Amino acid sequence: MLRLLDRFRAAWRNSRSGLDDELRFHMQQSIEQKIASGMSPAEARRSALIEFGGIEAARETTYRLRPGWLLECFADDLRYALRGFRRAPGFAITTIAILTLGIGATTAVFSVVDPILFRPLPYSHGDRLVSLGISQSLERQEFALGGFFFDWQAAQRPFVSLTYDRAYDRNPNECGLTEATPIQLHCDPVPQSFLPTLGVNPILGRNFLPEEDLPRGPHVAILSYALWNSRFHRDPNILQRTIDLDETPTRIVGVLPANFEMPRLQPFDLLVPAQLDPAAQHTVNSGIGVPMWLTARLRPGVSIEQARAEMQPLFLHTQQWIPAPIRSDFHLVVRPLRDRQMQDSYRAAWILLVAVLFVLLIAGANAASLFSARGAARQRELAVRAALGASRRRILMQSLTEALLLVLAAALAGCALAFALLRIFLYIAPTSIPFLAQARIDLRVATVAILTALLCASFFAVVSTLEPPRLAALTAHKSAGSSRLRIRHILVVAQIAVSLVLASGAVLLVKSFRNLEAQKLGMTTHGVISVQVDLNWYRYRTSQAYRDFYLRAEAALRSLPGITNVALTDSLPPDDNSWHQGTRYDAMHVMGQPPSRQTSQDAVIVRNVTPDYFLILQIPIIAGNNFTDTESNANARHFILNALLAKRLFPNGNAVGQRIQFVTDNPKAAPEPDPTIDIIDGVAADVKNAGLSGQESPEYYNLRGRGDTGSPDNGSSWNGHFLFVLSSQVPASSIAAAIETRIAAIDPMTPVTIQPLDEMVYRLADRPRFEASLLSFFALMGIIMAIVGLYGLTAYLTTQRTQEIGIRMALGAGRVRILRLITWQGARLILLGVGIGTCASLSLTHMLRSLLFEVAPRDPETLIAVTLLLVCVAFLAMVIPVRAAILVEPVTALRCE
Amino acid sequence: MPRAESNQSSDLLQGTLDLLVLQTLALEPMHGWGVAQRIQQHSGEVLQVGQGSLYPALHRLEYKGWIKADWQSSENNRRAKFYSLTAAGRRRLATELKEWDRLSSAIALVLKAGEAKV
C-alpha cells in the first residue's frame, strides 16, 4: 500500500518536472530560432522570455487542469491547517471543546425532550384530539360522569366525535384470563365510537359493532398487539378463537396495531365494549353515573378556544346538577390530548430545551469570536499569501478546510458526549416522565447540530477572509477593523448575560431541591420496608377471602426474624394520594355543633391503617390514644385525626372523644337511615402527606378492624389492595427473598413489590433532582464557556497591544496604571453583561415558579450571589492575561514583531 | 500584484484553439513548439498562439484523451514531448470541423444579409 503511494507520488513529481522540461524545450527552440534570425544570444534570450510571458503562470494554469488538482489542493490545505493547529493548539483545542459541548449537549437534550414535546401521537391527526371534562379540587385531571356524558355527546357541536374510556375507580380495570395458565390483565371498557374517534384501525379483524356495545351485548374483545404476540404467538387465526375472560367465554374480534396506546397512557391488554345504558346512568353510582375520561376530535377549523366556548353552555347545564355548595368548585377543561398525557413534564422539557439553547447560544458566540479573533490575527499571513499570488478562492478554500477539520473533530467528540450524557440523563431521570426511558440519540438532531456548527464555522471562516487583504496589513501591527472588535465585544457581553441567567436558574433549582431534601417528613423512613401485593381479584371474590389472605400474610411476616413489627395500610405518605380515598372538609360535621357556615372544598385524606402503623412510622399521638385492636365493631368507626384537621374542626382543642357525622354531597342518594357513629380516639402529629412539595393536607386515619363486616360503605371492607409496612432490623435487600417466600406460601400467584421507604421517598425527589442537576450542568458549562470567551478576548487584545504597552512603559507609565487602563475596558463589558443578565433573569426565572419549592423565583440572595461569583471569575479571567502582558520587559514588548 | 487569469481571458477562443491544435496534429505528431510555429505559419503570421494558452490547451486535450504524448528526440536531437492525435481525437476533430463550418457559414449569412441592407 505504502509502496503504491510512493509510486504514485513519484509519478506526480515526474509529471511536474515533465512540464518544466517541456516549457524549457519550448524556450530553447524560441531562442535558437531568434539566434538563427540574427539576434545575439543574450538578446534572443531576453526577447524569448518577454514573448513567453509568465512562465510560472503558464505552469500554474496547466497544472490546474490536472484531474487531481482539487484533491491535491485539499490535501495541501489539510496539511497546512494541521500544521497551523499544532503551532497554536490553544485555538484548535478551545474551538473543538466548545463545539463539542454545543453539539453534544444539544443532541442529548433534544433526544430527551423530543419524545415529550414532539412525539407524534399514534393516532391519525393526533393534534386534532382533545381531552375534555370537568375538574375540581379533589381531582384536577379532567373527568366526566355517565350521568351527563350522553347529554354532552348528543348536544355538542365543536367535535366530529366524542368518545370515552372508562376511568377506573381505584385500581386498574383488572380482569383475568382464566384459561390453562391464568394471568391478570387490564381490560379497558370502551364504546363503539372509541377507535373511530382516535382514527385507529385494527390490523386484524374489526372494531366493535354497534350491537355489541349495547347493554347485555355479546362478550367480545379486541387484543393489544403485545398480548397477541406474547400469549397467542401472533396466531393468524386468532379471530376464530374464544378465550375465557373472568370465566366468561369471549370472542376475539380484532387485534390493535403495535404502537397503539390508550389516550391517557394507562396500561391495557384488551378492549372490551363498555355496553353502557344511557338511561341507567342516572341511577348507578348514586345516580351520577360511572366515571369516565373523554376524548374528542375537533371539527376542521375549530380551535381549542372555540371548542371550550361552545361547550360552556353544556357545562353550565351540567353544573346545575351539582349540589350548590360545591358547584363553583367545578371547571370545564378542554385541552390537547398531548398536554393531558405529559402533564408537568412539559414544563420541565421546555426549560431543559431553553437551557440547552442558551448553552448553544454561548457556544455559538464563543466559536464565532474565536474564529473572528483568529481571522484578525491572520490578517498579515493572508496578506502575504495574497501577495505571493494566492487567489481569493484558494485562501477561502483553505479557511473552509480548517473550519471543516475543526467541526469534524468536534462532531465526533460531540456524538460521543451526547451518548454519554444521554446515559447519565436516563440514569438520573425520574420514572414519572413518560417515554423518557425510550429516548435514543436522534441522528437527525445530531446531523442538524453538526450542520449548524459547520455553517457557523464556515460563515466566520468566510467572513474573516472575505475582507480584501489590505496592504497595510503587511506592514502594520495594527489590529483589524474596529467593527469586528465591536462584534466581539457584543459577543462577550451576550455570553456573560446568558450565563448569568442560566446560573441563577440553576442555583434556584438547587436551592429548591435542598429545601425539599431537608424538610421534615414527620415520620421515620429508616428501617421501614413496604411490601405491596397485587391480588388477582377473580381469585378473591369476597371481602372474607381478602381478609383471610391479609391476616395470614401479616402473621407470616411478623414471624420473620429481623422484623419487629408489621402494620397494614392502604397507602403511604408522603406520596400524594388519589382522590378516591379522600373526602371533603365540609362533608365532616361535628355532632352537637351547628354546621359550619363557611364552606371549604379542601380535600381530606383518608387512610385505613392498623394500630401498629403509628408505631412503625413513629408518628407521635399527641392527644388521646392510639387505636386498639379490640375496638373494632360493626357500629362504630374509630378515627385518629392529624393535628391540622383537629385544629380546624376543634379550634378549642379537646377533639378526643368527639363524634363526627358525614353528610353526603349527593342529594340524589338516599339519606342514610342510621348514620354510623364515628368516634375520635386521638390526634396524631402531622406528616408530609401531599407529596414532597405539597402543603400538608388535613387527614384522618380510620381503624382497619380485624373483623369483617362485609359492607363496603363503612370502610371496613377488605376488598382492594393493602400494603404491609414492616419495621425491620435488617436491610430490605437481605430479607426480600424471605418475604417473597412467605407470601408465596400463601398465594404463589401474587406478584410482590418490596421497597424500603427511604428509597420511595428518595424516588419522589427524583424529578427535582433531575431538573436541578441538569440545569446546574448547563449553567456550569455556560459559565465555563463565557469565561473562556472572555479570557480569550482579553488575551488576544492584550497581545495586540503588547507594543503599545511597551511604549507606554518606556515613557514611564506604571504597571498599575496600564493594568487599570486595560482592565477598565474589560470591566465595562463585564458590567454591561451582568446588568443585562440580571434584568433577563429577573424576567425569565418566573418560568421556574412551578418547579420551585420554598424559594421565590426572584430570590435576591441567589441573584446577588450568582452575580458576585460571575463578576469575580470574569475579572480573574481578564486580569491573568493582562498581568502576563505587563510583566514583560518593555524592551521585549517593543521588539515584539 | 494582481494576478492575470489567463484562463478566463482566452475563454472565447478556447474552442477555436482546440480545433486549431487538433487540426495541426492531424497532419503529423508534433511538439508544442512545432504546433505554435505551424499555426503561425499556416495562418500567414496572423494567429500567434501564446505559450500561456498553448500548454494548458495541450494538457487539457491530453486529459480528455483526444491527443497522446510521448517523449522523443526532436530534429536537433533534444528530448521533446511529441503530441499525436488519438482515434477519439480524430472523431472529435471531425465534429469540431463540422461545427465550425456550421458556425462560420451562419456568421457569413448574417454578415451578407447586413451587407444587402447597407
Interface residues (C-beta under 8 A of the other chain):
Chain A: G18 L19 D21 E22 L23 F25 H26 Q28 Q29 S30 E32 E51 F52 G53 G54 A57 A58 T61 T62 R64 L65 R66 P67 A387 G389 S391
Chain B: M1 R3 A4 S6 N7 H31 G32 W33 A36 G50 Q51 G52 S53 Y55 P56 H59 R60 Y63 S74 N76 R78 R79 A80 K81
